[in-house]
Amino acid sequence: IWRLAACSVLVAVLGACSSMPQHHSQKSAEPSASVAAAAPAAAVRSTLGTQWGEGRESRVHTINATRVMPEQAQDVQQLRYSDENSIRNALGARAESQLSVLLARGDVEWHVTGDNGQTLRIYRDGTGNYQLAGYSGMRYELQLSNHSNRVYEVVATVDGLDVMNGEPGSLRNMGYILRPGSKITIDGFRRSNQEVAAFRFSGKGNAYAANTPAGDSRNIGVIGVALFETRLDESEPARRYEAPQRSGAPNPFPADRGSYAQPP
C-alpha cells in the first residue's frame, strides 16, 4: 500500500474514546519533568525484554488516510529500556531523569506508564540516547498526546517488532491515528480488532521477540515511534480482508496470516 505514495491508504482507528490507539496516527510526548543533565559516557546494557502478555480489550476500526509526505517521517525516536538500578549504576549518581519526550518539535508528547498508572522515568545517557526505567513483571503502556492542530499517524515498534502485525518494524507499516488535541494509549501487540496482548517487561529470554520467527534478539530492549503527518478521508468506510483467526477454520487464502500479530 505504501508504495503508492500519492494514493490513499487504509488506516485503523480505535473506538470512540480519544485515549484509544488509532491506525495511521502519530505519537505524542509528555512534557519533561526536568531537564536531563549531561551523564557520563557509559553504556547501559538492557536487562529486560517485553513479553506477550495477557489479553486486554482494545477496539479499532479502519479509515482511509494519506500521508502528507509518505517517504519522510516528521520524527523518529527511540527509548532503550532496562531496570532502573542498571541505568543508575551505569550513568552515575548525578544522572537526572525526565517524565516524557517531546516529538515533532513539541507537537506530540510521549511518556510511558506502569501498571499502577505511574509515569516511568526516562534518563539521558552520555551518547544522547534515552533510557527508560522499568522492572520485570511490570505491565506498561505507551501514552501519546497531540498538542497541535495536525493529524498524525503513529507507527510503533517494541523490541524491533511492529506493535500492529508482529513483523519486523518498517516505516511503511500502518499505524494508529492521533487526532489534534487527543491522546492515544498503545498497550500491547494487536491480536485482533478487539484485543491486544499486553506489554509486560520480562527477562530477555521470555521476550516475544525471542520466541517468534520474526524476532531478532539484537533488537530486544528498545521501543521505537515514528510520526507521519496525515490527511483523513472519512467520507466512506474502508474495507479490508481479515484472515480467519480460529485455527483449523477453512480458509481460501491459507498463506495470509491476517493483519495482526501472532502469538509466540
C-alpha positions as CSV (number, residue, x, y, z in Angstrom):
1,I,0.0,0.0,0.0
2,W,2.7,2.4,0.9
3,R,4.5,2.1,-2.4
4,L,1.7,4.2,-4.0
5,A,2.9,7.4,-2.4
6,A,0.2,9.6,-3.8
7,C,-2.7,7.3,-3.1
8,S,-4.9,6.9,0.0
9,V,-4.1,4.1,2.4
10,L,-6.2,2.2,4.9
11,V,-5.8,3.2,8.5
12,A,-7.3,1.7,11.6
13,V,-8.8,3.9,14.3
14,L,-9.5,2.8,17.9
15,G,-13.1,3.2,19.1
16,A,-14.8,6.3,20.2
17,C,-12.5,7.0,23.2
18,S,-9.8,9.5,22.4
19,S,-7.4,7.6,24.6
20,M,-7.5,4.5,22.4
21,P,-5.0,3.8,19.6
22,Q,-5.9,4.5,16.0
23,H,-4.1,3.3,12.8
24,H,-2.1,5.7,10.8
25,S,-1.6,8.2,13.6
26,Q,1.4,9.9,15.1
27,K,2.9,9.9,18.5
28,S,2.7,12.1,21.4
29,A,5.2,13.0,24.0
30,E,4.9,14.3,27.6
31,P,6.4,17.5,28.9
32,S,9.7,17.0,30.7
33,A,9.6,17.0,34.4
34,S,13.2,18.0,34.5
35,V,16.0,18.7,32.0
36,A,18.3,15.7,31.8
37,A,21.8,16.5,32.9
38,A,24.9,15.5,31.0
39,A,25.6,12.0,32.0
40,P,28.9,10.1,31.9
41,A,29.5,8.4,28.6
42,A,28.7,5.0,30.0
43,A,27.0,2.1,28.1
44,V,23.7,0.9,29.6
45,R,23.1,-2.7,29.0
46,S,19.5,-3.7,28.8
47,T,18.4,-6.4,31.2
48,L,14.8,-6.5,30.1
49,G,12.6,-7.5,27.1
50,T,8.8,-7.3,26.5
51,Q,6.8,-10.5,26.7
52,W,3.4,-11.3,25.0
53,G,1.1,-10.6,28.0
54,E,-2.5,-11.2,28.9
55,G,-5.3,-10.2,26.6
56,R,-6.7,-6.7,27.0
57,E,-9.8,-5.2,25.3
58,S,-8.7,-2.5,22.8
59,R,-11.0,-1.9,19.8
60,V,-10.1,-0.4,16.5
61,H,-11.7,0.4,13.2
62,T,-10.2,1.2,9.8
63,I,-10.3,4.5,7.9
64,N,-8.8,6.0,4.8
65,A,-5.8,8.2,5.3
66,T,-3.0,9.6,3.2
67,R,0.5,10.6,4.5
68,V,1.4,14.2,3.6
69,M,5.0,13.1,2.9
70,P,4.9,9.3,2.5
71,E,8.6,8.8,2.4
72,Q,9.5,11.3,5.2
73,A,8.5,11.0,8.9
74,Q,8.1,14.2,10.9
75,D,10.0,12.5,13.7
76,V,11.5,9.1,14.6
77,Q,12.6,8.5,18.2
78,Q,13.5,5.5,20.4
79,L,13.6,4.6,24.1
80,R,16.0,2.0,25.2
81,Y,14.9,0.3,28.4
82,S,16.4,-1.6,31.3
83,D,15.9,-1.9,35.1
84,E,16.5,1.4,37.0
85,N,19.4,0.1,39.1
86,S,21.3,-0.9,36.0
87,I,20.7,2.5,34.4
88,R,21.7,4.5,37.5
89,N,24.8,2.3,38.1
90,A,25.9,3.0,34.5
91,L,25.1,6.7,34.5
92,G,26.2,7.6,38.0
93,A,24.5,9.1,41.0
94,R,24.2,12.5,39.4
95,A,22.1,11.3,36.5
96,E,18.8,13.2,36.2
97,S,15.5,12.0,34.8
98,Q,12.5,13.3,33.0
99,L,9.0,12.1,32.6
100,S,8.4,12.5,28.8
101,V,9.9,13.1,25.4
102,L,8.7,15.7,23.0
103,L,8.4,14.8,19.3
104,A,7.8,16.7,16.1
105,R,9.1,20.0,17.6
106,G,6.8,19.7,20.5
107,D,3.6,18.8,18.6
108,V,3.5,15.4,20.4
109,E,4.4,14.3,23.9
110,W,5.4,10.7,24.6
111,H,5.5,9.1,28.1
112,V,5.3,5.6,29.4
113,T,3.1,4.5,32.3
114,G,3.4,1.4,34.5
115,D,0.7,-0.9,35.8
116,N,-0.2,1.3,38.7
117,G,-0.6,4.4,36.4
118,Q,2.7,5.8,37.5
119,T,4.8,7.6,34.8
120,L,8.1,5.8,34.3
121,R,11.4,7.8,34.5
122,I,13.5,8.4,31.4
123,Y,17.2,9.1,31.6
124,R,19.6,10.5,29.1
125,D,22.9,8.7,28.7
126,G,26.3,10.1,27.6
127,T,25.6,9.2,24.0
128,G,22.3,11.1,23.8
129,N,20.1,8.0,24.0
130,Y,17.0,7.9,26.1
131,Q,16.9,5.1,28.8
132,L,13.5,4.1,30.1
133,A,13.5,2.5,33.6
134,G,11.2,-0.4,34.3
135,Y,11.3,-3.8,36.2
136,S,10.5,-7.4,35.3
137,G,6.8,-8.2,35.6
138,M,5.5,-4.7,35.2
139,R,2.8,-4.1,32.6
140,Y,3.3,-0.8,30.7
141,E,1.6,1.4,28.2
142,L,2.8,4.0,25.6
143,Q,0.9,7.3,26.0
144,L,1.0,9.9,23.2
145,S,-0.7,13.3,23.4
146,N,-1.1,15.6,20.4
147,H,-0.8,19.3,21.3
148,S,-1.1,20.5,17.8
149,N,-3.8,21.0,15.2
150,R,-2.3,18.4,12.9
151,V,-3.3,14.8,12.4
152,Y,-0.5,12.3,13.0
153,E,-0.1,8.6,12.2
154,V,1.9,6.8,14.9
155,V,3.9,3.7,13.8
156,A,5.4,2.0,16.9
157,T,7.7,-1.0,17.5
158,V,8.7,-2.9,20.6
159,D,11.9,-5.0,20.5
160,G,12.1,-4.3,16.8
161,L,8.6,-5.8,16.1
162,D,5.7,-3.7,14.8
163,V,3.0,-3.5,17.5
164,M,0.3,-3.9,14.9
165,N,1.3,-7.0,13.0
166,G,4.2,-8.5,15.0
167,E,6.5,-8.4,11.9
168,P,9.9,-6.6,11.8
169,G,9.4,-2.9,12.1
170,S,9.1,-0.7,9.0
171,L,8.2,2.9,8.4
172,R,5.9,1.6,5.6
173,N,3.7,-0.2,8.1
174,M,0.2,1.0,9.1
175,G,-0.1,2.9,12.4
176,Y,-2.5,4.5,14.8
177,I,-4.3,7.8,14.2
178,L,-3.6,10.6,16.6
179,R,-6.1,13.5,16.1
180,P,-5.5,17.1,17.1
181,G,-5.8,17.7,20.9
182,S,-6.3,14.0,21.6
183,K,-4.4,11.2,23.4
184,I,-3.9,7.6,22.5
185,T,-2.8,4.6,24.5
186,I,-0.8,1.8,22.9
187,D,-0.9,-1.0,25.5
188,G,0.0,-4.2,23.6
189,F,0.7,-6.2,20.5
190,R,-2.5,-6.2,18.5
191,R,-4.2,-9.6,18.2
192,S,-7.4,-8.5,16.5
193,N,-9.8,-5.6,16.0
194,Q,-10.9,-6.1,19.6
195,E,-7.9,-7.2,21.6
196,V,-4.2,-6.7,22.3
197,A,-1.6,-8.8,24.2
198,A,-0.4,-6.6,27.0
199,F,3.2,-5.3,27.1
200,R,5.0,-6.7,30.1
201,F,8.6,-6.2,31.0
202,S,10.3,-9.6,31.3
203,G,13.7,-11.3,31.1
204,K,15.2,-11.2,27.6
205,G,14.6,-15.0,27.2
206,N,10.9,-14.5,27.7
207,A,10.5,-11.6,25.3
208,Y,8.0,-12.0,22.4
209,A,10.9,-11.1,20.0
210,A,12.9,-14.1,21.4
211,N,10.0,-16.5,20.8
212,T,8.7,-15.7,17.4
213,P,10.4,-16.3,14.0
214,A,10.1,-12.6,13.1
215,G,12.1,-11.5,16.2
216,D,15.8,-10.7,16.4
217,S,17.4,-10.8,19.8
218,R,19.7,-7.9,18.9
219,N,16.7,-5.6,19.0
220,I,15.4,-6.6,22.4
221,G,15.4,-3.7,24.8
222,V,14.3,-0.8,22.5
223,I,10.9,0.9,21.8
224,G,10.5,3.0,18.7
225,V,8.0,5.5,17.4
226,A,7.7,7.3,14.1
227,L,5.3,10.2,13.3
228,F,3.8,11.0,9.9
229,E,1.5,14.0,9.3
230,T,-1.7,12.6,7.8
231,R,-4.8,13.6,6.0
232,L,-8.0,11.7,6.7
233,D,-10.8,10.8,4.4
234,E,-13.8,9.5,6.5
235,S,-16.4,10.1,3.8
236,E,-16.8,6.3,3.3
237,P,-15.8,3.3,5.5
238,A,-12.7,1.5,4.5
239,R,-12.8,-2.2,4.0
240,R,-10.1,-4.7,4.4
241,Y,-9.9,-8.5,4.3
242,E,-9.1,-10.2,7.6
243,A,-7.9,-13.8,7.6
244,P,-9.8,-16.2,9.9
245,Q,-8.4,-16.1,13.5
246,R,-9.6,-19.6,14.6
247,S,-7.0,-22.3,13.8
248,G,-8.4,-25.1,11.7
249,A,-11.1,-23.0,10.2
250,P,-11.4,-23.3,6.4
251,N,-9.5,-20.5,4.7
252,P,-9.5,-19.9,0.9
253,F,-6.2,-17.9,1.3
254,P,-4.2,-20.0,3.8
255,A,-0.9,-18.2,3.2
256,D,-2.3,-15.0,4.5
257,R,-1.9,-14.8,8.3
258,G,-4.0,-11.7,8.7
259,S,-3.1,-8.1,9.6
260,Y,-2.3,-8.6,13.3
261,A,0.4,-10.1,15.5
262,Q,0.5,-13.9,16.0
263,P,1.1,-15.5,19.5
264,P,4.6,-16.8,20.3
